[in-house]
Structures are given as structure tokens and as C-alpha cells.
């Protein structure tokens, strides 16, 4: 299986605080990897290092055989290959749903407006938002905004989609609609790296679960192993706490 991203000995410090310590893992083409762990365990920082929103302090990130932390690597070209979906949607408030999905394609991928709109419509249909193409973000619910944000990331046709707690800012009744879209994307063979506190989703949809604790990968494996017979005491404690809420 082709490796899309390989993280080797990754470290990240903020001043004296070492947030990521010697992280090693990879994501293969077509794989869904869920990263779980308590708040402050380094999950979101890891995702932000992978797409270089944060610059790692040390280590390597190999993308298609090249270390993207080399100075000569084009960060912008690399970032276009990673779709990113944030907790807070990050939509352009002055653009409608369609335009939100078009602007990046035209600016960065140099697609014509017509082609960009065609691609945007394809992905807005995928996330069930085609009837809201003229709505501005303020006219949409949280779940609808997040679905537009997913369509926007998909419109760039990335090699891998990164999701950073995509349901954590949503009202409980809207979580399901976003998870349903993500599940359908996973079933379509999309490569996905998902930081999530939705244990049901991680258990049901992921090929591999990575449990982070205090800046290290404490344990990783198939969901049935992590959820049913975790090896580490820390994993057991975390799951007991989260699943009994």
C-alpha cells in the first residue's frame, strides 16, 4: 500500500513546553486513521504540523518520498494536496456556499471559473448541500457550515483530508449529519486523518486508531484491538473515562 505521508521522529516545542515527542507514524492511500486522546495530548498540534500550520521543531515529514521540511520544498504546493477541515469551519463570511468552494480552486489551482463551479457543485452534492449554494455562512446552521467546509476542501481534490475535531463546535443534533458525510467519504476510499473525540466514529469507520497521551503515541492499532483489548493502562483509563460519560 502506497504511503501518502510518513512522520519520522517529529518534535514540537512551544518555548520550554515539548508538545510532541518523537512521533512516528504513517498514513497509507485509502486509509482512515483516527487520532484520539485527552485534550492537551498533542492531537491537533500533530495535525497542524503535518500541514505546516505549525513548523515542527525537529524530525521529518515524508510526502511522496520527499521530506517536506527541507527548505527547498514548496510549502504552498504541498498544502494544496492536503484538505483541511477545522473545528470552526473557517468559511469566508462574505461568500456564498458555492463561492467558498470556488475561490481556492481559481486562485491556487488556476482553474477557470466554469470548471471550478462544476467541481464545487460535484462536492456540494456529495455533502448534501447543493440546494444551499447561494446561502451565505450566516444563513446556515453549524452542521451545514461544516458540510460546506468539507466540500470546499474536497474541491481542491487533495491526496489526503485532515479533520481537526470537525464536530466539536456543533450542537449535538448536528453532529450526526457531519459524521454521516465523513463516513460516506471514508467508504468512497478517500484517505483521511481525523482527530476526533467521537469514539463511535473512530470505532466504526477507522482502519487504524492512534491514541496520543502527553505528546507521545501511547498505542496504535486496528479499532477492535484499541477499543476491545488495549495494551496500555493509559489507553484503558482514557477509554473507560470517555465511554462511560
C-alpha positions as CSV (number, residue, x, y, z in Angstrom):
1,X,0.0,0.0,0.0
2,X,1.3,3.4,-1.0
3,X,2.4,5.6,1.9
4,X,1.0,9.2,1.4
5,X,2.5,10.7,4.5
6,X,5.2,9.4,6.8
7,X,6.1,11.2,10.0
8,X,9.5,10.4,11.4
9,X,10.8,11.4,14.9
10,X,8.6,14.5,14.9
11,X,9.0,17.0,17.7
12,X,7.3,20.3,18.5
13,X,8.1,22.7,21.3
14,X,6.4,25.9,22.3
15,X,9.2,27.5,24.4
16,X,10.1,25.1,27.1
17,X,6.9,23.1,26.6
18,X,7.5,19.9,24.5
19,X,4.1,19.2,23.0
20,X,5.1,16.4,20.6
21,X,7.8,13.9,21.5
22,X,9.4,11.7,18.8
23,X,6.2,10.9,16.9
24,X,6.4,8.2,14.2
25,X,3.5,7.0,12.1
26,X,2.3,6.9,8.5
27,X,-0.9,7.2,6.5
28,X,-1.4,4.9,3.5
29,X,-3.5,5.6,0.4
30,X,-7.2,4.9,1.1
31,X,-6.7,4.5,4.8
32,X,-8.8,6.2,7.5
33,X,-6.7,6.9,10.6
34,X,-8.4,8.4,13.7
35,X,-6.3,10.1,16.4
36,X,-7.8,10.0,19.9
37,X,-6.7,11.2,23.3
38,X,-7.4,13.7,26.0
39,X,-7.4,17.5,25.5
40,X,-3.8,18.7,25.5
41,X,-2.3,15.4,24.4
42,X,-1.0,16.9,21.2
43,X,-3.5,15.6,18.6
44,X,-4.4,19.0,17.0
45,X,-0.7,20.1,17.1
46,X,0.3,17.0,15.2
47,X,-2.3,17.7,12.5
48,X,-1.2,21.3,12.3
49,X,2.5,20.2,12.0
50,X,1.6,17.8,9.2
51,X,0.1,20.6,7.1
52,X,2.7,23.1,8.3
53,X,0.4,25.5,10.0
54,X,2.9,24.9,12.8
55,X,6.5,24.4,12.0
56,X,7.9,21.3,13.7
57,X,10.9,21.8,15.9
58,X,12.6,18.6,14.6
59,X,12.0,15.4,12.6
60,X,10.9,14.7,9.1
61,X,7.6,14.6,7.2
62,X,7.9,12.5,4.1
63,X,5.3,13.1,1.4
64,X,5.6,11.0,-1.8
65,X,9.2,10.2,-0.9
66,X,10.4,13.7,-0.1
67,X,11.0,15.4,3.2
68,X,8.7,18.5,3.0
69,X,10.6,20.1,5.9
70,X,13.6,20.7,3.5
71,X,14.0,24.4,2.8
72,X,13.7,23.8,-0.9
73,X,10.3,22.2,-0.7
74,X,7.3,24.4,-1.9
75,X,5.1,24.6,1.2
76,X,2.1,26.1,-0.8
77,X,2.1,23.3,-3.4
78,X,2.3,20.7,-0.6
79,X,-0.5,22.3,1.3
80,X,-2.8,22.2,-1.7
81,X,-2.5,18.4,-1.6
82,X,-3.9,18.3,2.0
83,X,-7.5,19.2,2.5
84,X,-8.1,20.7,6.0
85,X,-11.3,20.9,7.9
86,X,-11.2,22.9,11.1
87,X,-13.3,22.9,14.3
88,X,-14.6,26.4,13.5
89,X,-15.4,26.0,9.8
90,X,-13.2,29.0,8.7
91,X,-15.6,29.9,5.8
92,X,-15.4,33.2,4.1
93,X,-18.4,35.0,5.5
94,X,-18.8,37.4,2.5
95,X,-19.0,34.5,0.0
96,X,-21.9,32.1,-0.5
97,X,-21.5,28.3,-0.3
98,X,-20.7,27.9,-3.9
99,X,-18.2,30.7,-4.0
100,X,-16.5,29.4,-0.8
101,X,-15.8,26.2,-2.8
102,X,-14.7,28.0,-5.9
103,X,-12.3,30.7,-4.8
104,X,-9.4,28.4,-3.8
105,X,-9.6,26.5,-7.0
106,X,-9.4,29.6,-9.1
107,X,-6.6,31.3,-7.1
108,X,-4.4,28.3,-6.3
109,X,-5.2,25.6,-8.9
110,X,-5.7,28.2,-11.7
111,X,-8.9,26.6,-12.8
112,X,-11.4,28.6,-14.9
113,X,-14.4,29.9,-13.0
114,X,-16.7,27.5,-15.0
115,X,-14.5,24.4,-14.3
116,X,-14.2,25.4,-10.6
117,X,-18.0,25.8,-10.3
118,X,-18.5,22.4,-11.9
119,X,-16.1,20.7,-9.4
120,X,-17.6,22.7,-6.5
121,X,-21.2,21.6,-7.4
122,X,-20.0,18.0,-7.6
123,X,-18.7,18.1,-4.0
124,X,-21.6,20.2,-2.6
125,X,-23.8,17.4,-3.9
126,X,-21.6,14.8,-2.2
127,X,-22.1,16.6,1.2
128,X,-25.9,17.2,0.5
129,X,-25.6,21.0,0.3
130,X,-26.4,21.6,-3.4
131,X,-29.7,23.3,-2.5
132,X,-27.9,25.9,-0.4
133,X,-25.3,27.1,-2.9
134,X,-26.5,30.8,-2.7
135,X,-26.6,30.9,1.1
136,X,-24.0,32.9,3.0
137,X,-22.5,31.2,6.1
138,X,-24.7,33.3,8.5
139,X,-27.8,31.7,6.9
140,X,-26.5,28.2,7.6
141,X,-26.6,26.0,10.7
142,X,-23.3,24.8,12.2
143,X,-23.7,21.4,10.6
144,X,-24.4,22.9,7.2
145,X,-21.4,25.2,7.5
146,X,-19.1,22.2,8.3
147,X,-20.5,20.3,5.3
148,X,-19.7,23.3,3.1
149,X,-16.2,23.4,4.6
150,X,-15.8,19.7,3.8
151,X,-17.0,20.4,0.2
152,X,-14.5,23.3,-0.1
153,X,-11.6,21.1,1.0
154,X,-12.7,18.3,-1.4
155,X,-13.0,20.8,-4.3
156,X,-9.2,21.1,-4.2
157,X,-9.1,17.3,-4.9
158,X,-6.4,16.6,-2.2
159,X,-4.4,13.4,-1.7
160,X,-5.5,13.3,1.9
161,X,-8.1,15.0,4.1
162,X,-7.2,16.2,7.5
163,X,-10.1,16.7,10.0
164,X,-9.4,18.6,13.3
165,X,-12.2,17.8,15.7
166,X,-14.8,18.6,13.0
167,X,-17.8,18.1,15.2
168,X,-16.6,19.7,18.5
169,X,-18.1,23.1,17.7
170,X,-21.5,21.7,16.7
171,X,-24.7,21.3,18.7
172,X,-25.4,17.6,19.5
173,X,-28.2,17.3,16.9
174,X,-25.9,18.4,14.1
175,X,-23.0,16.1,14.9
176,X,-24.7,13.1,13.1
177,X,-25.1,14.9,9.8
178,X,-21.4,15.7,9.6
179,X,-20.3,12.2,10.8
180,X,-22.6,10.7,8.1
181,X,-20.9,12.7,5.4
182,X,-17.4,11.7,6.7
183,X,-18.5,8.0,6.9
184,X,-19.6,8.1,3.3
185,X,-16.3,9.7,2.3
186,X,-14.4,7.0,4.1
187,X,-16.4,4.3,2.3
188,X,-15.6,6.0,-1.1
189,X,-11.9,5.3,-0.5
190,X,-10.8,8.8,0.5
191,X,-7.6,8.9,2.5
192,X,-8.5,10.6,5.9
193,X,-6.6,11.6,9.0
194,X,-9.1,12.5,11.7
195,X,-8.6,14.0,15.1
196,X,-11.8,13.2,16.9
197,X,-13.5,12.7,20.3
198,X,-16.3,10.8,18.6
199,X,-15.4,7.3,19.8
200,X,-18.3,5.6,17.9
201,X,-17.0,7.1,14.6
202,X,-13.4,6.0,15.4
203,X,-14.5,2.5,16.3
204,X,-16.8,2.0,13.3
205,X,-15.0,3.9,10.4
206,X,-11.3,3.9,11.0
207,X,-8.8,1.3,9.7
208,X,-6.4,2.3,12.4
209,X,-6.7,4.2,15.7
210,X,-3.8,6.2,17.2
211,X,-4.0,7.0,20.9
212,X,-2.0,10.0,22.0
213,X,-1.1,10.8,25.6
214,X,1.1,13.7,26.8
215,X,2.7,14.3,23.4
216,X,3.5,10.7,22.5
217,X,1.8,8.0,20.6
218,X,1.0,5.6,23.5
219,X,-0.7,3.0,21.4
220,X,-1.9,2.4,17.9
221,X,-3.7,-0.5,16.1
222,X,-6.9,-1.6,14.5
223,X,-10.0,-0.2,16.2
224,X,-11.1,-3.6,17.6
225,X,-7.8,-4.0,19.3
226,X,-7.7,-0.4,20.7
227,X,-11.3,-0.4,21.9
228,X,-11.7,-4.1,23.0
229,X,-8.3,-5.1,24.3
230,X,-6.0,-2.1,24.6
231,X,-2.5,-3.0,25.8
232,X,-1.6,0.2,27.7
233,X,-3.1,1.1,31.0
234,X,-3.3,4.7,29.9
235,X,-5.4,3.7,26.9
236,X,-7.7,1.7,29.1
237,X,-8.1,4.6,31.5
238,X,-8.9,7.1,28.7
239,X,-11.5,4.8,27.1
240,X,-13.1,4.0,30.4
241,X,-13.4,7.7,31.1
242,X,-14.8,8.7,27.7
243,X,-17.0,5.7,27.0
244,X,-18.7,5.9,30.4
245,X,-19.8,9.5,30.1
